Amino acid sequence: MPWLGRFQTAALLLLIVTLGAELGSNEEIISSLGTIGLNALAVTLTSMVGSMLAVHALRKYLLKLNAQGRSCQEAPEDSDPGSGEAVHVDHSLTFAIVFTVAAGILAGRFLLPDAAVAHCGTVIRWGLYLLLFLVGLDMGRQGNLIRDIRAAGLRVLLVPLAVMAGTFAVTALVGLFLGPKDCVAAAAGFGWYSLAPTLLAPYSLTVSATAFLSNIMHELFSIVAVPIVAQKLGYIEAVALPGATAMDTLLPVVVSATADRMAIYSFASGLILSLAVPVLVPAIIALPL
């Protein structure tokens, strides 16, 4: 299947450009950039840094895994970039994604009519289904799925728990200056920009808008940062970075920047974080603070 990788990249870029177009056409996002942008940026950066620090400590001191996410007993494979000499990292996909996002935002803002923008949600949904199918097809073709699940074990459950702990701890510290409850509630979306703002809207429209913009930034920043974190810090840290989007939009980016066996970590982490969002966000805003 020599076409599979190219088809997967094309589906990813289609999904990203459509997402950018939908964002660029949203007046709420454009109008809120000047008023809540800095708060959203602070929430985004602190949540991403907190999750990476917590997962790094988990990998290094508790799980005792190397930077490629392997224990001392696991033999490296020839296909594992961390098993041999340093390899050249191709950042062309990262640059293509960043350019595609920017082009989509500009097109949605200045070029596309409202009738076309109205179908962006449908394109994103079906594009996501296609992308997940291609990722699953590639995982099944590798033939290592069952072996990777057995090798990972309970580690895949500990990663999203560490993401939650690190995100809330660091965001709450910075929130001492911006309001800890509001910052933690906005960060509890873990990059799920379509659900978290909806849950926060009855509580505060300002916090809802902050969460929306922050989760958008979380996804876009992760697209750029995942390949860098994978090479400089570790594979599991790269899995933790996208939050809830590690199971869908960022899954191909994570796998291409790390190794095929990291797909199990990425999907499981994103799935657990996604399931936690509708529970954690209402619980946080219900706190008597």
Rosetta blueprint (number, residue, H / E / L):
1 M L
2 P L
3 W L
4 L H
5 G H
6 R H
7 F H
8 Q H
9 T H
10 A H
11 A H
12 L H
13 L H
14 L H
15 L H
16 I H
17 V H
18 T H
19 L H
20 G H
21 A H
22 E H
23 L H
24 G H
25 S L
26 N L
27 E H
28 E H
29 I H
30 I H
31 S H
32 S H
33 L H
34 G H
35 T H
36 I H
37 G H
38 L H
39 N H
40 A H
41 L H
42 A H
43 V H
44 T H
45 L H
46 T H
47 S H
48 M H
49 V H
50 G H
51 S H
52 M H
53 L H
54 A H
55 V H
56 H H
57 A H
58 L H
59 R H
60 K H
61 Y H
62 L H
63 L L
64 K L
65 L L
66 N L
67 A L
68 Q L
69 G L
70 R L
71 S L
72 C L
73 Q L
74 E L
75 A L
76 P L
77 E L
78 D L
79 S L
80 D L
81 P H
82 G H
83 S H
84 G L
85 E L
86 A L
87 V L
88 H L
89 V L
90 D L
91 H L
92 S H
93 L H
94 T H
95 F H
96 A H
97 I H
98 V H
99 F H
100 T H
101 V H
102 A H
103 A H
104 G H
105 I H
106 L H
107 A H
108 G H
109 R H
110 F H
111 L L
112 L L
113 P L
114 D H
115 A H
116 A H
117 V H
118 A L
119 H L
120 C H
121 G H
122 T H
123 V H
124 I H
125 R H
126 W H
127 G H
128 L H
129 Y H
130 L H
131 L H
132 L H
133 F H
134 L H
135 V H
136 G H
137 L H
138 D H
139 M H
140 G H
141 R H
142 Q H
143 G L
144 N L
145 L H
146 I H
147 R H
148 D H
149 I H
150 R H
151 A H
152 A H
153 G L
154 L L
155 R H
156 V H
157 L H
158 L H
159 V H
160 P H
161 L H
162 A H
163 V H
164 M H
165 A H
166 G H
167 T H
168 F H
169 A H
170 V H
171 T H
172 A H
173 L H
174 V H
175 G H
176 L H
177 F H
178 L H
179 G L
180 P H
181 K H
182 D H
183 C H
184 V H
185 A H
186 A H
187 A H
188 A L
189 G L
190 F L
191 G L
192 W L
193 Y L
194 S L
195 L L
196 A H
197 P H
198 T H
199 L H
200 L H
201 A L
202 P L
203 Y L
204 S L
205 L H
206 T H
207 V H
208 S H
209 A H
210 T H
211 A H
212 F H
213 L H
214 S H
215 N H
216 I H
217 M H
218 H H
219 E H
220 L H
221 F H
222 S H
223 I H
224 V H
225 A H
226 V H
227 P H
228 I H
229 V H
230 A H
231 Q H
232 K H
233 L L
234 G L
235 Y H
236 I H
237 E H
238 A H
239 V H
240 A H
241 L L
242 P L
243 G H
244 A H
245 T H
246 A H
247 M H
248 D L
249 T L
250 L L
251 L H
252 P H
253 V H
254 V H
255 V H
256 S H
257 A H
258 T L
259 A L
260 D L
261 R L
262 M H
263 A H
264 I H
265 Y H
266 S H
267 F H
268 A H
269 S H
270 G H
271 L H
272 I H
273 L H
274 S H
275 L H
276 A H
277 V H
278 P H
279 V H
280 L H
281 V H
282 P H
283 A H
284 I H
285 I H
286 A L
287 L L
288 P L
289 L L
